[in-house]
């Protein structure tokens, strides 16, 4: 996988993160809130790892 493909996929992940954040505001989420929180944590870890690996990018 080349660097450009990785950048594109990270951009997709970042755009989906905002949707998950909006889900957390839903009062009827119930126990799914745990899964949404876990997904957000894993996304944040992935994005942080990407930024450490490619520090010269602004994604």
The 8 nearest C-alpha neighbors of each residue, nearest first, counted from 0:
[[1, 4, 2, 5, 3, 6, 8, 7],
 [0, 2, 4, 3, 5, 6, 7, 8],
 [1, 3, 5, 4, 6, 0, 7, 53],
 [4, 2, 6, 5, 1, 7, 0, 8],
 [5, 3, 7, 6, 2, 1, 8, 0],
 [4, 6, 2, 8, 3, 7, 9, 1],
 [7, 5, 3, 9, 4, 8, 2, 10],
 [8, 6, 10, 4, 5, 9, 3, 11],
 [7, 9, 11, 5, 10, 6, 4, 12],
 [8, 10, 12, 6, 11, 7, 13, 5],
 [9, 11, 13, 7, 8, 12, 6, 14],
 [12, 10, 8, 14, 9, 13, 15, 7],
 [11, 13, 9, 15, 10, 14, 16, 8],
 [12, 14, 16, 10, 11, 15, 9, 17],
 [13, 15, 11, 16, 12, 17, 10, 18],
 [16, 14, 12, 18, 17, 13, 11, 19],
 [15, 17, 13, 19, 18, 14, 12, 20],
 [16, 18, 20, 15, 19, 14, 21, 13],
 [17, 19, 21, 15, 20, 16, 22, 14],
 [20, 18, 22, 16, 21, 17, 35, 15],
 [19, 21, 17, 18, 23, 22, 16, 24],
 [20, 22, 18, 19, 23, 24, 17, 25],
 [23, 21, 19, 24, 20, 25, 18, 28],
 [24, 22, 20, 21, 25, 32, 19, 35],
 [23, 25, 22, 21, 26, 20, 28, 27],
 [26, 24, 22, 23, 27, 28, 21, 29],
 [25, 27, 28, 24, 29, 23, 22, 32],
 [28, 26, 29, 25, 24, 30, 31, 32],
 [29, 27, 31, 26, 32, 25, 30, 23],
 [28, 30, 31, 27, 32, 26, 33, 25],
 [29, 31, 32, 33, 28, 34, 27, 35],
 [32, 30, 34, 33, 29, 28, 35, 36],
 [31, 33, 35, 30, 34, 28, 29, 36],
 [34, 32, 36, 31, 35, 30, 37, 29],
 [35, 33, 37, 31, 36, 32, 38, 30],
 [34, 36, 32, 38, 37, 33, 39, 31],
 [37, 35, 39, 33, 34, 38, 32, 40],
 [38, 36, 34, 40, 39, 35, 33, 41],
 [37, 39, 35, 41, 36, 40, 42, 34],
 [40, 38, 42, 36, 37, 41, 43, 35],
 [39, 41, 37, 43, 42, 38, 36, 44],
 [40, 42, 44, 38, 43, 39, 45, 37],
 [43, 41, 39, 45, 44, 40, 38, 46],
 [42, 44, 46, 40, 41, 45, 47, 39],
 [45, 43, 41, 47, 42, 46, 48, 40],
 [44, 46, 42, 48, 43, 47, 49, 41],
 [45, 47, 49, 43, 48, 44, 42, 50],
 [48, 46, 44, 50, 49, 45, 43, 51],
 [47, 49, 51, 45, 50, 46, 44, 52],
 [48, 50, 46, 52, 47, 51, 53, 45],
 [49, 51, 54, 47, 53, 48, 52, 46],
 [52, 50, 48, 54, 49, 53, 47, 46],
 [51, 53, 49, 50, 54, 48, 47, 55],
 [54, 52, 50, 55, 51, 49, 56, 48],
 [55, 53, 50, 51, 56, 52, 57, 49],
 [54, 56, 53, 57, 50, 52, 51, 58],
 [57, 55, 54, 58, 53, 50, 6, 49],
 [56, 58, 55, 54, 50, 53, 6, 10],
 [57, 56, 10, 9, 6, 50, 46, 13]]
